Amino acid sequence: MIAFRFRVPGIVAALTLSIPSAPLLAAETPSQGWTVTVRGNAGMSPAWEGSSDLSPFLVPGISIRRAGTPAAFSAPDDAPSIAIFDEKWLRAGPAVRLKGPRRSGDYSELRGVQDIDWTLEAGAFAEFWPMEKLRARLDIRHGLTGHHGNIADVSVDWVERIGRWTISVGPRLSLGNTSYMNKLFGVTPYEAFWNGRITPYLADGGAKSVGLTAAVAYKWSKECTTTGYMKYNRLVGSAGASPLTNNLGSANQFTVGAIVAYSFDWNGAIDWPKF
């Protein structure tokens, strides 16, 4: 799955493209075609990482899988990825994230704080199913733009399917190296001078946040599914101790959202207009 995500003042927008694993791409399109799912994800999340204010976001997306195959479980906060290796108990492949910029001009409390450009993170993921209802996932990515640090996300989900309902809940852990942490949570003497509310600070690598994500999905029909979810992260370590967090924002980071998804079958053919 590949995602393009961007934030403008007051709104987050994104485009997500999910494509089948590499073996499927190499094969000919099967006669039964594909199942295409379009979705909209809307809600509220922190205006910037460490902010105490929430900002609305809107994330449209699309995914494609072979017709007749069930959709793989995906938590709302999974990094977009492509399953190159896809077995019942293990899925693995490349993963990416594209994050919007943090601009001091958009938020008065960040006056004098350096901007962070668009951030593209690329890496890999591995997803394990040691039990039918238990999933563990690891994402490791490197910042290609915006920051040039390393970040790792660890998640565990208990997935319960009851009729048309799918309920998932599990803990989260995010870690970053010194380069990443200092870019997001460090404060230079210049920034401290011009802002006036923060002091110089050097952030160290280590744990960035711990948290919990819960989601409830209901399948109304073969075509339509809705999902509601909540996510809580607590910034810890250098991220929690940063003056940006303590003086300008909050260590408590909340996200709440809802996803509406609609699926339809497509035979892979495109009917071009005739002139």
Summary of the structure (lengths in Angstrom):
residues: 275
radius of gyration: 20.1
end to end distance: 36.2
largest distance: 67.7
contacts: 882
relative contact order: 0.17
helix: 13%
strand: 53%
